[in-house]
Amino acid sequence: MREKIVIGNWKMNTSISEAKQLVEELNKANKNNTKTAVLVPSLYINALQNLANKSIHIGAQNVSSFEKGAFTGEISAAMLNSMQVEYVAIGHSERRTIFNETDNIISEKIKISLENNLKPILCCGEALEVRKAGDFLDFVGKQIDFVLEKITANDMKNIIIAYEPIWAIGTGETASAAQAQEVHIYIRNIVKKHFGNEIADKTTILYGGSVKPSNAAELFAEQDIDGALVGGASLNAQSFIDIINANNG
């Protein structure tokens, strides 16, 4: 069976006291040991790892494409590995659009993360104009192909893919369950093309884009949606817990 997981992305939010309170509330609520991760500001990783219970994994929101050296402000994959970080988001739309990260940079980040025993969450997704033009499958496919062409089947076993339509991130708009499933099965078929049925069937593919308690169960009911990458709703403990529970149902 594919691993199911709900991952919260806190982005550039929370003070350290707010972050600790969120994790403490997750500790109390996650009685089913449902696998959960939160991608937190890097400053907080150590403190929150010491606080989180075994079912809550503390991950990173970004990683440098460089190994080490004179890159002020960057955080390397080796540094994250030395902190026992497991998951790291790569290729989030905000990194692509605001920070101009290209497919080549994203591919380098994937490679260096795998070399340092991190599990990349490879994000992909289209803008509204691409969706309206009807080119969204081809657009997303190219984002995935660019990375998969440069890795091995063994590498793929340690990668999670997250489909996040840009037009549905932080807008209150959400892809319908059917729209999300259409892209998810397309992504799974791309993995199958590169690495075969077995690896494709075991690849975890998450949906992200205004996931909330009211739509989570419908999304998770789709065959190829294995969980969620949750933005704003992960900053509210009860909302995030309700989404986690929906994925456990």
C-alpha positions as CSV (number, residue, x, y, z in Angstrom):
1,M,0.0,0.0,0.0
2,R,1.1,3.6,-0.6
3,E,2.0,5.6,2.4
4,K,-0.6,8.1,3.3
5,I,0.5,11.4,4.9
6,V,-0.8,14.9,5.7
7,I,1.9,17.5,5.6
8,G,1.5,21.1,6.9
9,N,3.5,23.9,5.4
10,W,3.7,26.8,7.8
11,K,5.5,29.0,5.4
12,M,6.9,32.2,7.0
13,N,4.5,32.2,9.9
14,T,4.4,31.7,13.7
15,S,6.6,32.9,16.5
16,I,8.5,30.2,18.4
17,S,5.9,30.2,21.2
18,E,3.0,29.8,18.6
19,A,4.9,27.0,16.9
20,K,5.4,25.1,20.1
21,Q,1.7,25.5,21.0
22,L,0.7,24.1,17.6
23,V,2.9,21.1,18.0
24,E,1.7,20.5,21.6
25,E,-1.9,20.5,20.4
26,L,-1.0,18.1,17.6
27,N,0.7,15.8,20.1
28,K,-2.5,15.6,22.2
29,A,-4.8,15.1,19.2
30,N,-3.0,12.6,17.1
31,K,-4.0,9.5,19.0
32,N,-4.3,7.2,16.0
33,N,-0.6,7.7,15.2
34,T,-1.5,8.9,11.7
35,K,1.7,9.9,9.9
36,T,1.9,13.7,9.9
37,A,4.6,16.2,9.0
38,V,4.9,19.9,9.4
39,L,7.4,22.0,7.4
40,V,8.4,24.7,9.8
41,P,10.7,27.8,9.7
42,S,14.2,26.4,9.8
43,L,15.0,28.3,13.0
44,Y,12.5,26.2,14.9
45,I,13.5,22.7,13.7
46,N,15.5,21.6,16.7
47,A,13.1,23.0,19.3
48,L,10.1,21.4,17.7
49,Q,11.8,18.1,17.1
50,N,12.4,17.9,20.8
51,L,8.7,18.6,21.5
52,A,7.0,16.5,18.8
53,N,5.9,12.9,19.5
54,K,7.0,10.1,17.2
55,S,4.1,10.4,14.8
56,I,4.8,14.0,13.9
57,H,7.8,14.7,11.7
58,I,9.4,18.1,11.6
59,G,10.5,19.0,8.1
60,A,12.0,21.9,6.2
61,Q,10.5,24.2,3.6
62,N,13.5,24.7,1.5
63,V,17.1,23.5,0.9
64,S,20.1,25.0,-1.0
65,S,21.1,23.6,-4.4
66,F,24.7,24.0,-3.3
67,E,26.7,21.5,-1.2
68,K,28.5,24.0,1.0
69,G,30.6,27.2,0.8
70,A,30.2,31.0,0.5
71,F,26.4,31.1,0.2
72,T,25.3,33.5,2.9
73,G,21.9,32.6,4.3
74,E,21.5,29.3,2.6
75,I,20.9,26.0,4.4
76,S,22.5,22.9,3.0
77,A,21.1,19.4,2.7
78,A,23.9,18.1,4.8
79,M,22.9,20.5,7.6
80,L,19.3,19.3,7.5
81,N,20.5,15.7,7.5
82,S,22.6,16.4,10.6
83,M,19.5,17.7,12.3
84,Q,17.7,14.4,11.5
85,V,15.3,16.2,9.2
86,E,13.3,13.7,7.1
87,Y,11.2,15.7,4.6
88,V,12.0,18.8,2.6
89,A,9.7,20.7,0.2
90,I,11.3,21.5,-3.2
91,G,9.8,23.4,-6.1
92,H,6.9,25.0,-4.3
93,S,5.1,27.5,-6.5
94,E,6.3,30.4,-4.3
95,R,9.9,29.3,-4.8
96,R,9.4,29.0,-8.5
97,T,7.5,32.3,-9.0
98,I,8.8,34.7,-6.3
99,F,12.4,33.4,-6.1
100,N,12.7,32.4,-9.8
101,E,13.8,28.9,-9.2
102,T,14.0,27.1,-12.5
103,D,13.4,23.4,-13.3
104,N,17.2,23.0,-13.3
105,I,17.6,24.4,-9.8
106,I,14.8,22.3,-8.5
107,S,16.4,19.2,-10.1
108,E,19.7,20.0,-8.4
109,K,17.9,20.4,-5.1
110,I,16.2,17.0,-5.5
111,K,19.6,15.4,-6.3
112,I,21.5,16.9,-3.4
113,S,18.6,16.1,-1.0
114,L,18.6,12.5,-2.0
115,E,22.4,12.3,-1.6
116,N,21.9,13.4,2.0
117,N,19.2,11.0,2.8
118,L,16.4,13.5,2.8
119,K,12.9,12.8,1.4
120,P,12.0,15.5,-1.1
121,I,8.4,16.6,-1.6
122,L,8.5,17.6,-5.3
123,C,5.9,20.3,-5.9
124,C,4.2,20.9,-9.2
125,G,1.2,22.9,-10.5
126,E,-0.1,25.3,-13.0
127,A,-1.2,28.9,-12.9
128,L,-4.8,30.0,-13.8
129,E,-3.9,31.0,-17.3
130,V,-2.5,27.6,-18.0
131,R,-5.5,25.9,-16.6
132,K,-7.9,28.1,-18.7
133,A,-5.8,27.4,-21.8
134,G,-6.3,23.7,-21.3
135,D,-2.5,23.0,-21.3
136,F,-2.3,22.1,-17.6
137,L,-1.5,18.4,-18.0
138,D,1.3,19.1,-20.4
139,F,2.6,21.9,-18.2
140,V,2.7,19.7,-15.0
141,G,4.0,16.8,-17.0
142,K,7.1,18.8,-18.1
143,Q,7.8,19.8,-14.5
144,I,7.8,16.2,-13.4
145,D,9.6,14.8,-16.4
146,F,12.5,17.2,-16.0
147,V,13.3,15.8,-12.6
148,L,12.5,12.1,-13.2
149,E,14.8,12.0,-16.2
150,K,17.7,12.7,-13.9
151,I,17.1,10.2,-11.1
152,T,17.0,6.5,-10.6
153,A,14.2,4.1,-9.8
154,N,15.7,3.7,-6.3
155,D,15.7,7.5,-5.9
156,M,12.0,7.6,-6.8
157,K,11.2,5.4,-3.8
158,N,12.1,8.3,-1.5
159,I,10.2,11.1,-3.3
160,I,6.8,12.4,-2.6
161,I,5.0,14.4,-5.3
162,A,2.6,17.2,-4.4
163,Y,0.2,18.6,-7.0
164,E,-0.6,22.2,-6.1
165,P,-2.6,24.2,-8.7
166,I,-1.3,27.7,-8.2
167,W,-4.7,29.1,-8.8
168,A,-6.0,27.3,-5.8
169,I,-3.3,28.2,-3.3
170,G,-4.4,30.7,-0.7
171,T,-7.3,31.9,-2.9
172,G,-10.1,30.0,-1.3
173,E,-10.5,28.3,-4.7
174,T,-10.0,24.5,-4.7
175,A,-9.8,22.1,-7.5
176,S,-12.7,19.7,-7.4
177,A,-11.9,16.2,-6.4
178,A,-12.4,15.1,-10.0
179,Q,-10.1,17.8,-11.3
180,A,-7.4,16.8,-8.7
181,Q,-7.8,13.1,-9.5
182,E,-7.3,13.8,-13.2
183,V,-3.9,15.4,-12.6
184,H,-2.9,12.8,-10.0
185,I,-3.5,9.8,-12.3
186,Y,-1.6,11.7,-15.0
187,I,1.3,12.2,-12.7
188,R,1.2,8.5,-11.6
189,N,1.3,7.5,-15.3
190,I,4.4,9.7,-15.8
191,V,6.1,7.9,-12.9
192,K,5.0,4.6,-14.5
193,K,6.5,5.7,-17.9
194,H,9.9,6.2,-16.2
195,F,10.1,3.5,-13.6
196,G,7.3,1.0,-14.2
197,N,4.1,-0.1,-12.5
198,E,5.4,-1.1,-9.1
199,I,7.1,2.1,-8.3
200,A,4.3,4.2,-9.7
201,D,1.8,2.3,-7.6
202,K,3.8,2.9,-4.5
203,T,4.5,6.6,-5.1
204,T,2.7,8.9,-2.7
205,I,1.0,11.9,-4.5
206,L,-0.5,14.6,-2.4
207,Y,-2.9,17.4,-3.2
208,G,-2.4,20.9,-2.1
209,G,-4.4,24.0,-2.7
210,S,-6.9,25.4,-0.1
211,V,-7.3,22.0,1.5
212,K,-9.6,22.4,4.5
213,P,-11.8,20.2,6.7
214,S,-14.8,20.7,4.6
215,N,-13.3,19.3,1.4
216,A,-10.6,17.0,2.7
217,A,-12.7,13.8,2.9
218,E,-13.9,14.2,-0.7
219,L,-10.4,14.7,-2.0
220,F,-9.0,11.8,-0.1
221,A,-11.7,9.5,-1.4
222,E,-10.1,9.7,-4.8
223,Q,-8.0,6.6,-5.7
224,D,-4.8,8.5,-6.5
225,I,-4.9,11.2,-3.8
226,D,-2.8,9.9,-0.9
227,G,-2.9,12.9,1.4
228,A,-2.4,16.6,1.4
229,L,0.1,19.4,1.5
230,V,-1.8,21.9,3.6
231,G,-1.0,25.6,3.8
232,G,-3.1,28.0,5.8
233,A,-5.3,25.4,7.5
234,S,-2.2,23.8,9.1
235,L,-1.7,27.0,11.2
236,N,-5.0,26.2,13.0
237,A,-4.5,23.1,15.2
238,Q,-8.1,22.0,15.0
239,S,-8.5,22.5,11.3
240,F,-5.3,20.6,10.7
241,I,-6.3,17.8,13.0
242,D,-9.7,17.5,11.2
243,I,-7.8,17.1,7.9
244,I,-5.5,14.5,9.3
245,N,-8.4,12.5,10.6
246,A,-10.1,12.7,7.2
247,N,-7.1,11.0,5.7
248,N,-7.3,8.3,8.3
249,G,-10.9,7.5,7.6
